[in-house]
Amino acid sequence: MSKPQTAAPSPASRTQVVSLVLLLLLAPLLMGHSPAYPQPYDEYQVKAAFLNKLPVFVKWPEPLQESDRIVIGVLGTTSFKAYTRDMEGQTVRGKRVVVKQIMTAREAKQCHLVFIGPSEKDRLSYILSVLSSSPVLTVSDSDGWSKQGVMVNFYVEHGSIRFEVNVDAVKLAGLAVSSQFLKLARIQR
């Protein structure tokens, strides 16, 4: 069995890994599990921050890698949609982030990253089959979806936001994920 494809870390990605680790460590505090923070961040605000950091750890094949922007699609309804507006126009790796509400799996093929909302439960198999060999990073926050083929899935454990990565799905899509990122994840196949 071959190892998951990984991208070589750069000095910039090491800085991003440190940022992600700090975000993971502070997530329980940000979500209000400490009396020191009377106005806690919402769980979905933290997930949106993670979503915005994910492109730092992924290498897409050409020509997507050379694009001057990173397109994040949101498919279906999700509780953190309001926070995706904050991501619009930010830069990641010198590329402008564009967030789009998309309606179909075919539209998702035009994105770098697609968050699949829980409202798409009945269509998940279809969506993943349409995207199966496309270089689109699929992300969700629904229990068990990484086992079904979603590449990155957020979950809450002991009050902290965690994530799991389906390395087989990542490899099938032709993407490379940083080994530093994988060290922080629960691996699924």
PyMOL commands that place a pseudoatom at each C-alpha (Angstrom):
pseudoatom trace, name=CA, resn=MET, resi=1, chain=A, elem=C, hetatm=0, pos=[0.000, 0.000, 0.000]
pseudoatom trace, name=CA, resn=SER, resi=2, chain=A, elem=C, hetatm=0, pos=[1.396, 3.408, -0.914]
pseudoatom trace, name=CA, resn=LYS, resi=3, chain=A, elem=C, hetatm=0, pos=[1.757, 6.310, 1.467]
pseudoatom trace, name=CA, resn=PRO, resi=4, chain=A, elem=C, hetatm=0, pos=[-0.585, 9.317, 1.183]
pseudoatom trace, name=CA, resn=GLN, resi=5, chain=A, elem=C, hetatm=0, pos=[0.744, 12.002, -1.114]
pseudoatom trace, name=CA, resn=THR, resi=6, chain=A, elem=C, hetatm=0, pos=[2.135, 14.947, 0.840]
pseudoatom trace, name=CA, resn=ALA, resi=7, chain=A, elem=C, hetatm=0, pos=[3.393, 18.373, -0.062]
pseudoatom trace, name=CA, resn=ALA, resi=8, chain=A, elem=C, hetatm=0, pos=[6.809, 19.488, 1.150]
pseudoatom trace, name=CA, resn=PRO, resi=9, chain=A, elem=C, hetatm=0, pos=[6.523, 22.051, 3.955]
pseudoatom trace, name=CA, resn=SER, resi=10, chain=A, elem=C, hetatm=0, pos=[7.691, 25.563, 3.221]
pseudoatom trace, name=CA, resn=PRO, resi=11, chain=A, elem=C, hetatm=0, pos=[8.657, 28.214, 5.795]
pseudoatom trace, name=CA, resn=ALA, resi=12, chain=A, elem=C, hetatm=0, pos=[5.285, 29.887, 5.174]
pseudoatom trace, name=CA, resn=SER, resi=13, chain=A, elem=C, hetatm=0, pos=[3.407, 26.636, 5.744]
pseudoatom trace, name=CA, resn=ARG, resi=14, chain=A, elem=C, hetatm=0, pos=[5.284, 26.058, 9.015]
pseudoatom trace, name=CA, resn=THR, resi=15, chain=A, elem=C, hetatm=0, pos=[3.954, 29.426, 10.196]
pseudoatom trace, name=CA, resn=GLN, resi=16, chain=A, elem=C, hetatm=0, pos=[0.468, 28.391, 9.116]
pseudoatom trace, name=CA, resn=VAL, resi=17, chain=A, elem=C, hetatm=0, pos=[0.824, 25.069, 10.982]
pseudoatom trace, name=CA, resn=VAL, resi=18, chain=A, elem=C, hetatm=0, pos=[1.717, 26.981, 14.134]
pseudoatom trace, name=CA, resn=SER, resi=19, chain=A, elem=C, hetatm=0, pos=[-1.369, 29.160, 13.571]
pseudoatom trace, name=CA, resn=LEU, resi=20, chain=A, elem=C, hetatm=0, pos=[-3.574, 26.110, 13.098]
pseudoatom trace, name=CA, resn=VAL, resi=21, chain=A, elem=C, hetatm=0, pos=[-2.158, 24.393, 16.197]
pseudoatom trace, name=CA, resn=LEU, resi=22, chain=A, elem=C, hetatm=0, pos=[-2.805, 27.524, 18.250]
pseudoatom trace, name=CA, resn=LEU, resi=23, chain=A, elem=C, hetatm=0, pos=[-6.334, 27.703, 16.880]
pseudoatom trace, name=CA, resn=LEU, resi=24, chain=A, elem=C, hetatm=0, pos=[-6.885, 24.034, 17.812]
pseudoatom trace, name=CA, resn=LEU, resi=25, chain=A, elem=C, hetatm=0, pos=[-5.562, 24.600, 21.315]
pseudoatom trace, name=CA, resn=LEU, resi=26, chain=A, elem=C, hetatm=0, pos=[-7.593, 27.760, 21.842]
pseudoatom trace, name=CA, resn=ALA, resi=27, chain=A, elem=C, hetatm=0, pos=[-10.820, 26.437, 20.316]
pseudoatom trace, name=CA, resn=PRO, resi=28, chain=A, elem=C, hetatm=0, pos=[-12.315, 25.332, 23.667]
pseudoatom trace, name=CA, resn=LEU, resi=29, chain=A, elem=C, hetatm=0, pos=[-11.673, 28.786, 25.091]
pseudoatom trace, name=CA, resn=LEU, resi=30, chain=A, elem=C, hetatm=0, pos=[-13.049, 30.475, 21.993]
pseudoatom trace, name=CA, resn=MET, resi=31, chain=A, elem=C, hetatm=0, pos=[-16.178, 28.350, 22.178]
pseudoatom trace, name=CA, resn=GLY, resi=32, chain=A, elem=C, hetatm=0, pos=[-16.920, 29.514, 25.694]
pseudoatom trace, name=CA, resn=HIS, resi=33, chain=A, elem=C, hetatm=0, pos=[-15.602, 26.682, 27.838]
pseudoatom trace, name=CA, resn=SER, resi=34, chain=A, elem=C, hetatm=0, pos=[-13.923, 29.178, 30.124]
pseudoatom trace, name=CA, resn=PRO, resi=35, chain=A, elem=C, hetatm=0, pos=[-15.515, 31.790, 32.369]
pseudoatom trace, name=CA, resn=ALA, resi=36, chain=A, elem=C, hetatm=0, pos=[-12.720, 34.180, 31.368]
pseudoatom trace, name=CA, resn=TYR, resi=37, chain=A, elem=C, hetatm=0, pos=[-14.474, 34.698, 28.023]
pseudoatom trace, name=CA, resn=PRO, resi=38, chain=A, elem=C, hetatm=0, pos=[-17.995, 36.031, 28.646]
pseudoatom trace, name=CA, resn=GLN, resi=39, chain=A, elem=C, hetatm=0, pos=[-18.761, 36.441, 24.910]
pseudoatom trace, name=CA, resn=PRO, resi=40, chain=A, elem=C, hetatm=0, pos=[-17.603, 33.158, 23.382]
pseudoatom trace, name=CA, resn=TYR, resi=41, chain=A, elem=C, hetatm=0, pos=[-17.060, 32.542, 19.717]
pseudoatom trace, name=CA, resn=ASP, resi=42, chain=A, elem=C, hetatm=0, pos=[-19.607, 30.339, 18.074]
pseudoatom trace, name=CA, resn=GLU, resi=43, chain=A, elem=C, hetatm=0, pos=[-18.554, 26.784, 17.120]
pseudoatom trace, name=CA, resn=TYR, resi=44, chain=A, elem=C, hetatm=0, pos=[-19.236, 27.642, 13.490]
pseudoatom trace, name=CA, resn=GLN, resi=45, chain=A, elem=C, hetatm=0, pos=[-17.082, 30.752, 13.652]
pseudoatom trace, name=CA, resn=VAL, resi=46, chain=A, elem=C, hetatm=0, pos=[-14.168, 28.517, 14.695]
pseudoatom trace, name=CA, resn=LYS, resi=47, chain=A, elem=C, hetatm=0, pos=[-14.970, 26.038, 11.884]
pseudoatom trace, name=CA, resn=ALA, resi=48, chain=A, elem=C, hetatm=0, pos=[-15.053, 28.904, 9.375]
pseudoatom trace, name=CA, resn=ALA, resi=49, chain=A, elem=C, hetatm=0, pos=[-11.606, 30.008, 10.566]
pseudoatom trace, name=CA, resn=PHE, resi=50, chain=A, elem=C, hetatm=0, pos=[-10.344, 26.441, 10.031]
pseudoatom trace, name=CA, resn=LEU, resi=51, chain=A, elem=C, hetatm=0, pos=[-11.963, 26.352, 6.601]
pseudoatom trace, name=CA, resn=ASN, resi=52, chain=A, elem=C, hetatm=0, pos=[-10.146, 29.540, 5.649]
pseudoatom trace, name=CA, resn=LYS, resi=53, chain=A, elem=C, hetatm=0, pos=[-6.786, 28.019, 6.704]
pseudoatom trace, name=CA, resn=LEU, resi=54, chain=A, elem=C, hetatm=0, pos=[-7.186, 24.705, 4.853]
pseudoatom trace, name=CA, resn=PRO, resi=55, chain=A, elem=C, hetatm=0, pos=[-5.884, 25.945, 1.456]
pseudoatom trace, name=CA, resn=VAL, resi=56, chain=A, elem=C, hetatm=0, pos=[-2.510, 26.608, 3.065]
pseudoatom trace, name=CA, resn=PHE, resi=57, chain=A, elem=C, hetatm=0, pos=[-2.030, 22.879, 3.578]
pseudoatom trace, name=CA, resn=VAL, resi=58, chain=A, elem=C, hetatm=0, pos=[-3.182, 21.665, 0.160]
pseudoatom trace, name=CA, resn=LYS, resi=59, chain=A, elem=C, hetatm=0, pos=[-1.436, 21.611, -3.193]
pseudoatom trace, name=CA, resn=TRP, resi=60, chain=A, elem=C, hetatm=0, pos=[-3.686, 21.456, -6.231]
pseudoatom trace, name=CA, resn=PRO, resi=61, chain=A, elem=C, hetatm=0, pos=[-2.573, 20.235, -9.651]
pseudoatom trace, name=CA, resn=GLU, resi=62, chain=A, elem=C, hetatm=0, pos=[-2.039, 22.722, -12.456]
pseudoatom trace, name=CA, resn=PRO, resi=63, chain=A, elem=C, hetatm=0, pos=[-3.796, 24.965, -13.524]
pseudoatom trace, name=CA, resn=LEU, resi=64, chain=A, elem=C, hetatm=0, pos=[-5.687, 25.287, -10.215]
pseudoatom trace, name=CA, resn=GLN, resi=65, chain=A, elem=C, hetatm=0, pos=[-2.411, 25.797, -8.356]
pseudoatom trace, name=CA, resn=GLU, resi=66, chain=A, elem=C, hetatm=0, pos=[-1.557, 28.742, -10.614]
pseudoatom trace, name=CA, resn=SER, resi=67, chain=A, elem=C, hetatm=0, pos=[-4.909, 30.504, -10.194]
pseudoatom trace, name=CA, resn=ASP, resi=68, chain=A, elem=C, hetatm=0, pos=[-4.784, 34.005, -8.677]
pseudoatom trace, name=CA, resn=ARG, resi=69, chain=A, elem=C, hetatm=0, pos=[-7.675, 33.152, -6.365]
pseudoatom trace, name=CA, resn=ILE, resi=70, chain=A, elem=C, hetatm=0, pos=[-8.951, 30.341, -4.176]
pseudoatom trace, name=CA, resn=VAL, resi=71, chain=A, elem=C, hetatm=0, pos=[-12.603, 29.552, -4.739]
pseudoatom trace, name=CA, resn=ILE, resi=72, chain=A, elem=C, hetatm=0, pos=[-14.461, 28.127, -1.743]
pseudoatom trace, name=CA, resn=GLY, resi=73, chain=A, elem=C, hetatm=0, pos=[-17.899, 26.778, -2.549]
pseudoatom trace, name=CA, resn=VAL, resi=74, chain=A, elem=C, hetatm=0, pos=[-20.659, 26.193, -0.016]
pseudoatom trace, name=CA, resn=LEU, resi=75, chain=A, elem=C, hetatm=0, pos=[-23.084, 23.487, -1.112]
pseudoatom trace, name=CA, resn=GLY, resi=76, chain=A, elem=C, hetatm=0, pos=[-26.324, 23.259, 0.854]
pseudoatom trace, name=CA, resn=THR, resi=77, chain=A, elem=C, hetatm=0, pos=[-27.233, 24.943, 4.093]
pseudoatom trace, name=CA, resn=THR, resi=78, chain=A, elem=C, hetatm=0, pos=[-24.842, 25.259, 6.982]
pseudoatom trace, name=CA, resn=SER, resi=79, chain=A, elem=C, hetatm=0, pos=[-24.819, 27.064, 10.311]
pseudoatom trace, name=CA, resn=PHE, resi=80, chain=A, elem=C, hetatm=0, pos=[-21.593, 28.920, 9.572]
pseudoatom trace, name=CA, resn=LYS, resi=81, chain=A, elem=C, hetatm=0, pos=[-22.654, 30.499, 6.286]
pseudoatom trace, name=CA, resn=ALA, resi=82, chain=A, elem=C, hetatm=0, pos=[-22.745, 33.937, 7.973]
pseudoatom trace, name=CA, resn=TYR, resi=83, chain=A, elem=C, hetatm=0, pos=[-19.052, 33.604, 8.859]
pseudoatom trace, name=CA, resn=THR, resi=84, chain=A, elem=C, hetatm=0, pos=[-18.024, 32.786, 5.308]
pseudoatom trace, name=CA, resn=ARG, resi=85, chain=A, elem=C, hetatm=0, pos=[-18.637, 36.447, 4.427]
pseudoatom trace, name=CA, resn=ASP, resi=86, chain=A, elem=C, hetatm=0, pos=[-15.673, 37.317, 6.648]
pseudoatom trace, name=CA, resn=MET, resi=87, chain=A, elem=C, hetatm=0, pos=[-13.439, 35.081, 4.498]
pseudoatom trace, name=CA, resn=GLU, resi=88, chain=A, elem=C, hetatm=0, pos=[-14.369, 36.829, 1.247]
pseudoatom trace, name=CA, resn=GLY, resi=89, chain=A, elem=C, hetatm=0, pos=[-11.495, 38.966, -0.043]
pseudoatom trace, name=CA, resn=GLN, resi=90, chain=A, elem=C, hetatm=0, pos=[-8.901, 37.673, 2.427]
pseudoatom trace, name=CA, resn=THR, resi=91, chain=A, elem=C, hetatm=0, pos=[-5.681, 36.283, 1.010]
pseudoatom trace, name=CA, resn=VAL, resi=92, chain=A, elem=C, hetatm=0, pos=[-4.203, 32.830, 1.474]
pseudoatom trace, name=CA, resn=ARG, resi=93, chain=A, elem=C, hetatm=0, pos=[-0.769, 32.139, -0.043]
pseudoatom trace, name=CA, resn=GLY, resi=94, chain=A, elem=C, hetatm=0, pos=[-1.061, 35.479, -1.839]
pseudoatom trace, name=CA, resn=LYS, resi=95, chain=A, elem=C, hetatm=0, pos=[-4.330, 34.466, -3.509]
pseudoatom trace, name=CA, resn=ARG, resi=96, chain=A, elem=C, hetatm=0, pos=[-7.659, 36.198, -3.008]
pseudoatom trace, name=CA, resn=VAL, resi=97, chain=A, elem=C, hetatm=0, pos=[-10.356, 34.067, -1.364]
pseudoatom trace, name=CA, resn=VAL, resi=98, chain=A, elem=C, hetatm=0, pos=[-13.705, 33.978, -3.174]
pseudoatom trace, name=CA, resn=VAL, resi=99, chain=A, elem=C, hetatm=0, pos=[-16.677, 32.334, -1.442]
pseudoatom trace, name=CA, resn=LYS, resi=100, chain=A, elem=C, hetatm=0, pos=[-19.610, 31.159, -3.574]
pseudoatom trace, name=CA, resn=GLN, resi=101, chain=A, elem=C, hetatm=0, pos=[-22.923, 29.593, -2.680]
pseudoatom trace, name=CA, resn=ILE, resi=102, chain=A, elem=C, hetatm=0, pos=[-23.296, 26.736, -5.137]
pseudoatom trace, name=CA, resn=MET, resi=103, chain=A, elem=C, hetatm=0, pos=[-26.342, 24.646, -5.914]
pseudoatom trace, name=CA, resn=THR, resi=104, chain=A, elem=C, hetatm=0, pos=[-25.038, 21.579, -7.768]
pseudoatom trace, name=CA, resn=ALA, resi=105, chain=A, elem=C, hetatm=0, pos=[-22.177, 19.101, -7.700]
pseudoatom trace, name=CA, resn=ARG, resi=106, chain=A, elem=C, hetatm=0, pos=[-21.268, 20.192, -11.221]
pseudoatom trace, name=CA, resn=GLU, resi=107, chain=A, elem=C, hetatm=0, pos=[-20.783, 23.774, -9.981]
pseudoatom trace, name=CA, resn=ALA, resi=108, chain=A, elem=C, hetatm=0, pos=[-18.555, 22.365, -7.233]
pseudoatom trace, name=CA, resn=LYS, resi=109, chain=A, elem=C, hetatm=0, pos=[-16.103, 21.181, -9.892]
pseudoatom trace, name=CA, resn=GLN, resi=110, chain=A, elem=C, hetatm=0, pos=[-15.237, 24.864, -10.512]
pseudoatom trace, name=CA, resn=CYS, resi=111, chain=A, elem=C, hetatm=0, pos=[-14.037, 25.339, -6.902]
pseudoatom trace, name=CA, resn=HIS, resi=112, chain=A, elem=C, hetatm=0, pos=[-10.796, 24.584, -5.097]
pseudoatom trace, name=CA, resn=LEU, resi=113, chain=A, elem=C, hetatm=0, pos=[-12.606, 23.627, -1.905]
pseudoatom trace, name=CA, resn=VAL, resi=114, chain=A, elem=C, hetatm=0, pos=[-16.270, 22.771, -1.285]
pseudoatom trace, name=CA, resn=PHE, resi=115, chain=A, elem=C, hetatm=0, pos=[-17.966, 22.670, 2.081]
pseudoatom trace, name=CA, resn=ILE, resi=116, chain=A, elem=C, hetatm=0, pos=[-20.881, 20.227, 1.911]
pseudoatom trace, name=CA, resn=GLY, resi=117, chain=A, elem=C, hetatm=0, pos=[-23.600, 21.173, 4.370]
pseudoatom trace, name=CA, resn=PRO, resi=118, chain=A, elem=C, hetatm=0, pos=[-25.600, 18.636, 6.376]
pseudoatom trace, name=CA, resn=SER, resi=119, chain=A, elem=C, hetatm=0, pos=[-28.667, 19.431, 4.250]
pseudoatom trace, name=CA, resn=GLU, resi=120, chain=A, elem=C, hetatm=0, pos=[-26.998, 17.415, 1.465]
pseudoatom trace, name=CA, resn=LYS, resi=121, chain=A, elem=C, hetatm=0, pos=[-27.152, 14.123, 3.394]
pseudoatom trace, name=CA, resn=ASP, resi=122, chain=A, elem=C, hetatm=0, pos=[-29.473, 12.436, 0.890]
pseudoatom trace, name=CA, resn=ARG, resi=123, chain=A, elem=C, hetatm=0, pos=[-27.341, 13.585, -2.069]
pseudoatom trace, name=CA, resn=LEU, resi=124, chain=A, elem=C, hetatm=0, pos=[-23.901, 12.962, -0.525]
pseudoatom trace, name=CA, resn=SER, resi=125, chain=A, elem=C, hetatm=0, pos=[-23.141, 9.787, -2.493]
pseudoatom trace, name=CA, resn=TYR, resi=126, chain=A, elem=C, hetatm=0, pos=[-24.090, 11.500, -5.746]
pseudoatom trace, name=CA, resn=ILE, resi=127, chain=A, elem=C, hetatm=0, pos=[-22.046, 14.639, -4.950]
pseudoatom trace, name=CA, resn=LEU, resi=128, chain=A, elem=C, hetatm=0, pos=[-18.965, 12.592, -4.073]
pseudoatom trace, name=CA, resn=SER, resi=129, chain=A, elem=C, hetatm=0, pos=[-19.323, 10.471, -7.213]
pseudoatom trace, name=CA, resn=VAL, resi=130, chain=A, elem=C, hetatm=0, pos=[-19.424, 13.610, -9.393]
pseudoatom trace, name=CA, resn=LEU, resi=131, chain=A, elem=C, hetatm=0, pos=[-16.340, 15.008, -7.626]
pseudoatom trace, name=CA, resn=SER, resi=132, chain=A, elem=C, hetatm=0, pos=[-14.503, 11.693, -7.100]
pseudoatom trace, name=CA, resn=SER, resi=133, chain=A, elem=C, hetatm=0, pos=[-11.620, 12.287, -9.485]
pseudoatom trace, name=CA, resn=SER, resi=134, chain=A, elem=C, hetatm=0, pos=[-11.772, 16.092, -9.565]
pseudoatom trace, name=CA, resn=PRO, resi=135, chain=A, elem=C, hetatm=0, pos=[-9.130, 18.155, -7.766]
pseudoatom trace, name=CA, resn=VAL, resi=136, chain=A, elem=C, hetatm=0, pos=[-11.684, 19.623, -5.343]
pseudoatom trace, name=CA, resn=LEU, resi=137, chain=A, elem=C, hetatm=0, pos=[-11.085, 19.395, -1.594]
pseudoatom trace, name=CA, resn=THR, resi=138, chain=A, elem=C, hetatm=0, pos=[-14.363, 18.288, 0.002]
pseudoatom trace, name=CA, resn=VAL, resi=139, chain=A, elem=C, hetatm=0, pos=[-15.078, 19.372, 3.576]
pseudoatom trace, name=CA, resn=SER, resi=140, chain=A, elem=C, hetatm=0, pos=[-17.982, 18.767, 5.958]
pseudoatom trace, name=CA, resn=ASP, resi=141, chain=A, elem=C, hetatm=0, pos=[-18.891, 18.668, 9.609]
pseudoatom trace, name=CA, resn=SER, resi=142, chain=A, elem=C, hetatm=0, pos=[-21.289, 15.728, 9.635]
pseudoatom trace, name=CA, resn=ASP, resi=143, chain=A, elem=C, hetatm=0, pos=[-20.698, 12.569, 11.632]
pseudoatom trace, name=CA, resn=GLY, resi=144, chain=A, elem=C, hetatm=0, pos=[-19.323, 9.687, 9.581]
pseudoatom trace, name=CA, resn=TRP, resi=145, chain=A, elem=C, hetatm=0, pos=[-18.977, 11.580, 6.310]
pseudoatom trace, name=CA, resn=SER, resi=146, chain=A, elem=C, hetatm=0, pos=[-15.203, 11.148, 6.039]
pseudoatom trace, name=CA, resn=LYS, resi=147, chain=A, elem=C, hetatm=0, pos=[-15.758, 7.378, 6.011]
pseudoatom trace, name=CA, resn=GLN, resi=148, chain=A, elem=C, hetatm=0, pos=[-18.105, 7.943, 3.073]
pseudoatom trace, name=CA, resn=GLY, resi=149, chain=A, elem=C, hetatm=0, pos=[-15.428, 9.847, 1.112]
pseudoatom trace, name=CA, resn=VAL, resi=150, chain=A, elem=C, hetatm=0, pos=[-15.447, 13.474, 2.290]
pseudoatom trace, name=CA, resn=MET, resi=151, chain=A, elem=C, hetatm=0, pos=[-11.776, 14.489, 2.480]
pseudoatom trace, name=CA, resn=VAL, resi=152, chain=A, elem=C, hetatm=0, pos=[-11.800, 16.698, 5.602]
pseudoatom trace, name=CA, resn=ASN, resi=153, chain=A, elem=C, hetatm=0, pos=[-14.489, 16.407, 8.250]
pseudoatom trace, name=CA, resn=PHE, resi=154, chain=A, elem=C, hetatm=0, pos=[-14.759, 18.549, 11.384]
pseudoatom trace, name=CA, resn=TYR, resi=155, chain=A, elem=C, hetatm=0, pos=[-16.010, 17.034, 14.621]
pseudoatom trace, name=CA, resn=VAL, resi=156, chain=A, elem=C, hetatm=0, pos=[-16.199, 18.133, 18.250]
pseudoatom trace, name=CA, resn=GLU, resi=157, chain=A, elem=C, hetatm=0, pos=[-14.385, 16.096, 20.881]
pseudoatom trace, name=CA, resn=HIS, resi=158, chain=A, elem=C, hetatm=0, pos=[-14.271, 17.086, 24.533]
pseudoatom trace, name=CA, resn=GLY, resi=159, chain=A, elem=C, hetatm=0, pos=[-15.351, 20.614, 23.634]
pseudoatom trace, name=CA, resn=SER, resi=160, chain=A, elem=C, hetatm=0, pos=[-12.651, 21.082, 20.977]
pseudoatom trace, name=CA, resn=ILE, resi=161, chain=A, elem=C, hetatm=0, pos=[-12.951, 21.235, 17.206]
pseudoatom trace, name=CA, resn=ARG, resi=162, chain=A, elem=C, hetatm=0, pos=[-10.977, 18.428, 15.599]
pseudoatom trace, name=CA, resn=PHE, resi=163, chain=A, elem=C, hetatm=0, pos=[-10.777, 17.109, 12.062]
pseudoatom trace, name=CA, resn=GLU, resi=164, chain=A, elem=C, hetatm=0, pos=[-10.315, 13.858, 10.257]
pseudoatom trace, name=CA, resn=VAL, resi=165, chain=A, elem=C, hetatm=0, pos=[-8.847, 13.337, 6.801]
pseudoatom trace, name=CA, resn=ASN, resi=166, chain=A, elem=C, hetatm=0, pos=[-9.781, 10.610, 4.332]
pseudoatom trace, name=CA, resn=VAL, resi=167, chain=A, elem=C, hetatm=0, pos=[-6.359, 10.139, 2.745]
pseudoatom trace, name=CA, resn=ASP, resi=168, chain=A, elem=C, hetatm=0, pos=[-7.627, 7.771, 0.060]
pseudoatom trace, name=CA, resn=ALA, resi=169, chain=A, elem=C, hetatm=0, pos=[-10.154, 10.348, -1.176]
pseudoatom trace, name=CA, resn=VAL, resi=170, chain=A, elem=C, hetatm=0, pos=[-7.440, 13.053, -1.174]
pseudoatom trace, name=CA, resn=LYS, resi=171, chain=A, elem=C, hetatm=0, pos=[-5.141, 10.842, -3.233]
pseudoatom trace, name=CA, resn=LEU, resi=172, chain=A, elem=C, hetatm=0, pos=[-7.909, 9.890, -5.698]
pseudoatom trace, name=CA, resn=ALA, resi=173, chain=A, elem=C, hetatm=0, pos=[-8.567, 13.598, -6.340]
pseudoatom trace, name=CA, resn=GLY, resi=174, chain=A, elem=C, hetatm=0, pos=[-4.894, 14.210, -7.182]
pseudoatom trace, name=CA, resn=LEU, resi=175, chain=A, elem=C, hetatm=0, pos=[-4.356, 16.588, -4.275]
pseudoatom trace, name=CA, resn=ALA, resi=176, chain=A, elem=C, hetatm=0, pos=[-1.360, 16.743, -1.947]
pseudoatom trace, name=CA, resn=VAL, resi=177, chain=A, elem=C, hetatm=0, pos=[-1.874, 17.520, 1.726]
pseudoatom trace, name=CA, resn=SER, resi=178, chain=A, elem=C, hetatm=0, pos=[0.907, 18.704, 4.007]
pseudoatom trace, name=CA, resn=SER, resi=179, chain=A, elem=C, hetatm=0, pos=[2.310, 16.000, 6.256]
pseudoatom trace, name=CA, resn=GLN, resi=180, chain=A, elem=C, hetatm=0, pos=[2.252, 18.560, 9.079]
pseudoatom trace, name=CA, resn=PHE, resi=181, chain=A, elem=C, hetatm=0, pos=[-1.498, 18.910, 8.603]
pseudoatom trace, name=CA, resn=LEU, resi=182, chain=A, elem=C, hetatm=0, pos=[-1.959, 15.139, 8.574]
pseudoatom trace, name=CA, resn=LYS, resi=183, chain=A, elem=C, hetatm=0, pos=[-0.122, 14.847, 11.908]
pseudoatom trace, name=CA, resn=LEU, resi=184, chain=A, elem=C, hetatm=0, pos=[-2.910, 16.918, 13.483]
pseudoatom trace, name=CA, resn=ALA, resi=185, chain=A, elem=C, hetatm=0, pos=[-5.717, 14.849, 11.961]
pseudoatom trace, name=CA, resn=ARG, resi=186, chain=A, elem=C, hetatm=0, pos=[-7.444, 11.589, 12.677]
pseudoatom trace, name=CA, resn=ILE, resi=187, chain=A, elem=C, hetatm=0, pos=[-6.799, 9.519, 9.535]
pseudoatom trace, name=CA, resn=GLN, resi=188, chain=A, elem=C, hetatm=0, pos=[-9.648, 7.781, 7.739]
pseudoatom trace, name=CA, resn=ARG, resi=189, chain=A, elem=C, hetatm=0, pos=[-9.544, 5.474, 4.718]
for i in range(1, 189): cmd.bond("trace and resi %d" % i, "trace and resi %d" % (i + 1))
show_as sticks, trace
zoom trace
